[in-house]
Amino acid sequence: APELLLGCTEYTTAVDIWSAGCCIAEFLNGYPIFRGVDSSDQMYRIIQIVGIPNRDELREMNP
């Protein structure tokens, strides 16, 4: 989940929902949806698909 890639120490069950969605996408596509070579590359790939989070979204990621 992006929260974990950004180093957030507190997070909600939203990380589990994100993970479940990624697992479903991998199951359907046959490969990981955000396959990065490291955490920075993985975050870059996520941003390419879902866009840059705004300030409110960033606050929600680390309650």
Secondary structure, 3 states (H helix, E strand, C coil): CHHHHCCCCCCCCHHHHHHHHHHHHHHHHCCCCCCCCCHHHHHHHHHHHHCCCCHHHHHHHCC
